[in-house]
Amino acid sequence: MKRTELGRTGTTVSQVALGCMLMGTYTDEPTSYRMLDSYLDVGGDFLDTANCYAWWHAGSDGGESEELLGRWLARGDRDRVFLATKVGGIVTDVPAALASGKADWDVAARHFEGAGADVVRRGIDASLRRLGTDHVDLYYVHVDDLATPLEETLEALDGVVRAGKARHIGWSNVRTERLERIRELTDRHGWTAPVAVQQQHSYLRPKVDRAGIAGPALFDHLAAHKDLTLVAYSPILQGIYDDPDRRAAHGMWQAYAGPDSEARLAVVAEVAADLGVTGNQVALAWLLRQTPAVVPIVGTRTWEQFEAFLAALDVELGDDHLAALGT
């Protein structure tokens, strides 16, 4: 697996991160360990989790993913991985968040713990206990907290880094104008600045402007600020490139539905047929060829999905394919 620099830190990470969100809940421990071991074997090292995963699973309050990773890391693999986790996404009232019968961020938004200083400080300590380590490599604000002054959150995050509990910080599900304000404040106060922004991003172009979806404003920002790397979650949009039924079943599709996406899906299908691969694999291969570099997070629930991800690493898009797919 190829590697890419994270921002301008001098630290390189594998070109694809392994999403560990479902490990310990939807994905059992033996399968999770098998994925983690195989990911390391092919040169991967960037593991992505959060302190709230997976709160929406029956009987879960969150933290199961970190706990599983802690058990796996206890075998002696901590020095082989770049470990990222997040704070701010814990849901304080799970029954209320699930009351509508669907577990998604929009429903849960009223019940997030926020990113106040105390939450940040308690959150890192709890994550480190579950992970069984003395530091994480990247610590994100999971959901941008508009109710807490940015100064409070940034100063707390800076304290986490200065204490050696995190090497770098990042932000997720955030609007670009907030990133500009974060940059201004960190420059003014000498606080630790984010080196990564984690947003939903795929080959399809969104038709909506949402805080959690990468759009034109963010790409303009990234082009101007090479010290920030885009880490893309949901890079295959829950598999919709190969399964039309999944488009109807998942609300995620509504952010993309329209003539532009239909045309792009048709091109993906043509390229996939020409190469004898799946549309999901084409979409991932396209992301891996973007400049500046994008680091997709691949969250696989089953071993079969993990094998399909590995096969995508070998997909060779020719110049004609890339021209057809466009930007």
C-alpha positions as CSV (number, residue, x, y, z in Angstrom):
1,M,0.0,0.0,0.0
2,K,1.3,3.4,-0.9
3,R,1.8,6.2,1.7
4,T,0.9,9.9,1.9
5,E,2.0,12.7,4.1
6,L,-0.5,13.9,6.7
7,G,-0.7,17.7,6.1
8,R,2.9,19.1,6.4
9,T,3.7,17.1,9.5
10,G,6.4,15.0,8.0
11,T,4.5,12.0,9.2
12,T,3.2,9.6,6.5
13,V,0.2,7.3,6.7
14,S,-1.1,4.6,4.5
15,Q,-3.1,5.8,1.6
16,V,-6.3,4.2,2.9
17,A,-7.4,4.2,6.6
18,L,-9.2,1.3,8.1
19,G,-12.5,2.3,9.7
20,C,-13.1,0.4,12.9
21,M,-16.5,1.8,13.7
22,L,-18.4,-1.5,13.6
23,M,-15.7,-3.6,15.3
24,G,-16.9,-5.0,18.6
25,T,-20.6,-4.6,17.8
26,Y,-21.7,-5.5,14.3
27,T,-18.4,-7.2,13.5
28,D,-17.3,-9.9,15.9
29,E,-13.9,-10.0,17.5
30,P,-12.3,-12.8,15.4
31,T,-13.4,-11.1,12.1
32,S,-12.2,-7.8,13.4
33,Y,-8.8,-9.2,14.4
34,R,-8.5,-10.9,11.0
35,M,-9.2,-7.6,9.2
36,L,-6.7,-5.7,11.4
37,D,-4.0,-8.2,10.9
38,S,-4.5,-8.4,7.1
39,Y,-4.6,-4.6,6.9
40,L,-1.2,-4.4,8.6
41,D,0.1,-7.2,6.3
42,V,-0.6,-5.2,3.1
43,G,1.1,-2.1,4.5
44,G,-1.8,-0.3,6.2
45,D,-1.3,1.5,9.5
46,F,-4.0,4.3,9.8
47,L,-6.8,3.1,12.1
48,D,-9.9,5.3,12.6
49,T,-12.3,5.0,15.5
50,A,-14.2,7.2,18.0
51,N,-15.3,7.2,21.6
52,C,-18.9,6.8,20.6
53,Y,-18.8,3.8,18.3
54,A,-21.2,2.2,18.0
55,W,-23.8,3.8,20.3
56,W,-26.7,2.9,17.9
57,H,-26.1,-0.8,18.1
58,A,-28.6,-2.6,20.4
59,G,-27.2,-2.8,23.9
60,S,-24.4,-0.4,23.2
61,D,-23.5,2.9,24.9
62,G,-20.5,3.5,22.7
63,G,-16.8,2.6,23.3
64,E,-16.9,-0.9,22.0
65,S,-14.7,-0.2,19.0
66,E,-12.0,1.4,21.2
67,E,-12.2,-1.4,23.7
68,L,-11.7,-4.0,20.9
69,L,-8.8,-2.1,19.5
70,G,-7.3,-1.9,23.0
71,R,-7.4,-5.7,23.3
72,W,-5.9,-6.1,19.8
73,L,-3.1,-3.5,20.4
74,A,-2.2,-5.3,23.7
75,R,-0.6,-8.0,21.6
76,G,2.2,-5.6,20.8
77,D,1.1,-3.8,17.6
78,R,0.8,-0.2,19.0
79,D,4.0,1.0,17.4
80,R,2.9,-0.3,14.0
81,V,-0.2,1.8,13.7
82,F,-1.2,5.5,13.4
83,L,-4.2,5.6,15.7
84,A,-7.0,8.2,15.4
85,T,-10.0,8.6,17.6
86,K,-12.6,11.3,18.2
87,V,-14.4,13.2,20.9
88,G,-17.8,15.0,20.9
89,G,-20.0,12.3,19.3
90,I,-21.2,10.5,22.4
91,V,-24.9,10.7,22.6
92,T,-26.1,11.6,26.1
93,D,-29.6,10.2,25.7
94,V,-29.6,7.1,23.5
95,P,-33.3,6.3,23.8
96,A,-34.3,9.8,22.8
97,A,-31.8,9.8,19.9
98,L,-33.3,6.6,18.6
99,A,-36.9,7.6,19.2
100,S,-37.7,8.2,15.6
101,G,-36.7,4.6,14.7
102,K,-33.7,5.5,12.7
103,A,-30.1,6.0,14.0
104,D,-28.4,8.8,12.2
105,W,-26.5,12.0,13.0
106,D,-29.5,14.2,12.2
107,V,-31.6,12.5,14.8
108,A,-28.8,12.4,17.4
109,A,-27.7,16.0,16.9
110,R,-29.8,17.3,19.8
111,H,-28.1,14.9,22.1
112,F,-24.3,15.1,21.4
113,E,-22.0,15.7,24.4
114,G,-20.4,18.7,22.6
115,A,-16.8,19.8,22.6
116,G,-16.4,21.8,25.8
117,A,-13.0,21.8,27.6
118,D,-14.1,19.3,30.3
119,V,-15.6,17.0,27.6
120,V,-12.3,17.1,25.6
121,R,-10.1,16.4,28.7
122,R,-12.3,13.6,30.1
123,G,-12.8,12.2,26.6
124,I,-9.1,11.7,25.9
125,D,-8.4,10.1,29.2
126,A,-11.3,7.7,28.8
127,S,-10.3,6.9,25.2
128,L,-6.7,6.2,26.3
129,R,-8.0,3.8,29.0
130,R,-10.1,1.9,26.5
131,L,-7.4,1.8,23.9
132,G,-4.7,0.7,26.4
133,T,-2.2,3.3,25.2
134,D,-0.7,6.5,26.6
135,H,-1.4,8.6,23.5
136,V,-3.2,8.7,20.2
137,D,-1.7,9.9,17.0
138,L,-4.7,12.0,15.8
139,Y,-7.5,13.4,18.0
140,Y,-10.6,14.8,16.2
141,V,-13.5,16.9,17.3
142,H,-16.1,14.5,15.9
143,V,-19.1,16.9,15.5
144,D,-18.5,20.6,15.3
145,D,-20.0,22.2,18.4
146,L,-21.5,25.6,17.6
147,A,-22.6,26.1,21.2
148,T,-19.1,26.1,22.7
149,P,-16.6,28.9,21.9
150,L,-13.9,27.7,19.6
151,E,-11.4,29.3,21.9
152,E,-12.4,26.9,24.7
153,T,-12.2,23.8,22.5
154,L,-8.9,24.8,20.9
155,E,-7.2,25.6,24.2
156,A,-8.3,22.3,25.6
157,L,-7.0,20.4,22.5
158,D,-3.7,22.2,22.7
159,G,-3.4,21.1,26.3
160,V,-4.0,17.5,25.3
161,V,-1.2,17.7,22.7
162,R,1.2,19.5,25.2
163,A,0.5,16.7,27.7
164,G,1.6,14.1,25.2
165,K,-1.8,12.5,25.0
166,A,-2.2,13.2,21.3
167,R,0.3,14.0,18.6
168,H,-2.0,15.9,16.2
169,I,-5.6,17.2,16.1
170,G,-8.3,17.2,13.5
171,W,-11.9,18.3,12.9
172,S,-14.8,16.5,11.4
173,N,-18.2,17.4,10.1
174,V,-17.3,21.1,10.0
175,R,-18.0,24.0,7.6
176,T,-15.1,25.6,5.8
177,E,-15.7,29.0,7.3
178,R,-15.3,27.4,10.7
179,L,-11.9,26.0,9.6
180,E,-10.9,29.5,8.6
181,R,-11.8,30.7,12.0
182,I,-9.9,27.8,13.7
183,R,-6.8,28.6,11.6
184,E,-7.1,32.3,12.7
185,L,-7.4,31.4,16.4
186,T,-4.6,28.9,16.4
187,D,-2.2,31.3,14.6
188,R,-3.1,34.1,17.0
189,H,-2.7,32.1,20.2
190,G,0.0,29.7,19.2
191,W,-2.3,26.7,19.8
192,T,-2.0,23.4,18.0
193,A,-3.7,23.6,14.6
194,P,-5.6,20.8,12.8
195,V,-3.7,18.7,10.3
196,A,-6.7,16.7,9.1
197,V,-10.3,17.4,8.3
198,Q,-12.6,14.3,8.1
199,Q,-15.7,14.8,5.9
200,Q,-18.0,12.6,3.8
201,H,-16.5,12.5,0.3
202,S,-16.9,10.2,-2.7
203,Y,-16.9,10.3,-6.5
204,L,-20.4,11.6,-6.7
205,R,-20.8,15.3,-6.3
206,P,-23.3,16.4,-3.6
207,K,-26.2,18.6,-4.6
208,V,-26.6,20.0,-1.0
209,D,-24.4,22.1,1.2
210,R,-23.9,20.3,4.5
211,A,-21.3,20.7,7.2
212,G,-20.3,17.0,7.0
213,I,-20.0,16.7,3.2
214,A,-16.9,18.0,1.3
215,G,-17.8,20.6,-1.3
216,P,-16.2,23.2,-3.5
217,A,-15.5,25.6,-0.6
218,L,-13.5,23.0,1.2
219,F,-11.5,22.0,-1.8
220,D,-10.6,25.7,-2.4
221,H,-9.5,25.8,1.2
222,L,-7.4,22.7,0.9
223,A,-5.8,24.0,-2.3
224,A,-4.7,27.1,-0.4
225,H,-3.6,25.3,2.7
226,K,-1.4,22.3,2.1
227,D,-1.0,21.7,5.8
228,L,-4.5,20.1,6.0
229,T,-5.3,16.7,4.6
230,L,-8.8,15.5,3.7
231,V,-9.7,12.2,5.3
232,A,-12.8,10.9,3.5
233,Y,-15.4,8.8,5.2
234,S,-18.1,6.9,3.4
235,P,-16.0,6.8,0.2
236,I,-18.3,4.3,-1.6
237,L,-21.5,5.8,0.0
238,Q,-22.5,2.5,1.7
239,G,-22.1,0.6,-1.6
240,I,-24.5,2.4,-3.8
241,Y,-22.2,2.3,-6.9
242,D,-23.1,-1.4,-7.4
243,D,-26.6,-1.7,-5.9
244,P,-29.5,0.5,-7.0
245,D,-31.6,-0.8,-4.2
246,R,-29.2,0.6,-1.7
247,R,-29.8,4.1,-3.1
248,A,-33.5,3.9,-2.2
249,A,-32.8,2.3,1.2
250,H,-30.2,4.8,2.4
251,G,-30.9,8.5,3.2
252,M,-27.3,9.3,2.2
253,W,-28.3,9.0,-1.5
254,Q,-30.7,12.0,-1.2
255,A,-27.7,14.3,-0.9
256,Y,-26.6,13.2,-4.4
257,A,-29.7,12.1,-6.3
258,G,-30.1,13.9,-9.6
259,P,-29.0,13.9,-13.3
260,D,-25.3,14.6,-12.5
261,S,-25.0,11.6,-10.2
262,E,-26.9,9.4,-12.6
263,A,-24.5,10.3,-15.4
264,R,-21.5,9.7,-13.1
265,L,-22.9,6.4,-12.0
266,A,-23.2,5.4,-15.7
267,V,-19.6,6.2,-16.3
268,V,-18.5,4.2,-13.3
269,A,-20.5,1.3,-14.6
270,E,-18.8,1.5,-18.0
271,V,-15.3,1.7,-16.5
272,A,-16.1,-1.2,-14.1
273,A,-17.3,-3.4,-17.0
274,D,-14.2,-2.5,-19.1
275,L,-11.9,-3.5,-16.2
276,G,-13.9,-6.4,-14.9
277,V,-14.3,-5.0,-11.4
278,T,-17.1,-3.5,-9.3
279,G,-18.3,0.1,-9.3
280,N,-17.4,0.4,-5.7
281,Q,-13.8,-0.5,-6.5
282,V,-13.7,2.0,-9.3
283,A,-15.0,4.8,-7.0
284,L,-12.3,3.9,-4.4
285,A,-9.6,3.7,-7.1
286,W,-10.6,7.1,-8.4
287,L,-10.3,8.7,-4.9
288,L,-6.8,7.2,-4.5
289,R,-5.7,9.1,-7.6
290,Q,-6.8,12.6,-6.6
291,T,-4.5,15.6,-6.1
292,P,-4.0,16.8,-3.5
293,A,-4.1,13.4,-1.8
294,V,-7.3,12.2,-0.2
295,V,-7.1,9.5,2.4
296,P,-10.3,7.4,2.2
297,I,-11.6,5.5,5.3
298,V,-12.8,2.1,4.3
299,G,-15.1,0.7,7.0
300,T,-15.8,-3.0,6.3
301,R,-18.3,-5.0,8.3
302,T,-17.6,-8.4,6.9
303,W,-14.6,-10.3,5.7
304,E,-16.0,-10.4,2.1
305,Q,-16.2,-6.6,2.1
306,F,-12.7,-6.4,3.4
307,E,-11.5,-8.6,0.5
308,A,-13.3,-6.4,-2.0
309,F,-11.5,-3.4,-0.5
310,L,-8.1,-5.1,-0.9
311,A,-8.9,-5.9,-4.6
312,A,-9.6,-2.2,-5.2
313,L,-6.0,-1.4,-4.3
314,D,-5.0,-3.3,-7.5
315,V,-7.4,-1.5,-9.8
316,E,-5.4,0.3,-12.5
317,L,-7.3,3.2,-14.0
318,G,-5.8,4.1,-17.4
319,D,-5.7,7.7,-18.8
320,D,-8.8,7.0,-20.8
321,H,-10.6,5.8,-17.7
322,L,-9.6,8.8,-15.7
323,A,-10.6,11.1,-18.6
324,A,-14.0,9.5,-18.8
325,L,-14.5,9.8,-15.0
326,G,-13.4,13.4,-14.9
327,T,-12.9,15.5,-11.8
